[in-house]
């Protein structure tokens, strides 16, 4: 999956996020969405992007 790059599971919550690196090697974490487990797949289906 192209976006979100990463998922974090916290009890019944799911956090979706990307990590982007700058030219100087620093990383920027972009939190895309935090959803309850029951809503996570619905959000991924609607907003997630597959790699081409």
N, C-alpha and C positions, 0 to 999 in steps of 0.2 A: 504494500500500500504506500502510495506516495505521500499522502497526508491523511491522517496524522502519522508522523514518523514513530511515535512512541505512545504507549498506554501504561497507566499506573493504576493498580488495583488497591483500594483502601476500603476494607470491609465491603459494604454494599455500594460503594462509589467507584466510578471510573473517571480518571483524568486523562485527557487526550492532549498531547503537546508535541511541538516540533523543537528541534535544536538547530540553530543557524550559527555558523562560525564566520567571524569577520576575518579580514586579511591579516590582522595581527595575532590571530589564533584564539582570541576570546570567543566564548560561546554565549549566545543569547537564547534563553528559553522562552518560547511563546506558548502560553496556555491557551488552547483552542476552546476547550469546553470541559466542564465537570458535570457528570450526569450520574443518576442512580443506575445501578446495574440493570434494572429492568428497562431503562430507556436507552442504554448504550448502543445496542444494535440498531435501533431505529435512527439514532443520530448518525451513526457510521454509514448506514445505507443512504441517508439523505445528503450528508455533507462530506463523507470520506471520498478520496480520489485514489483510484487504482493506478499503479505504475503502467506506463505504456511501453 
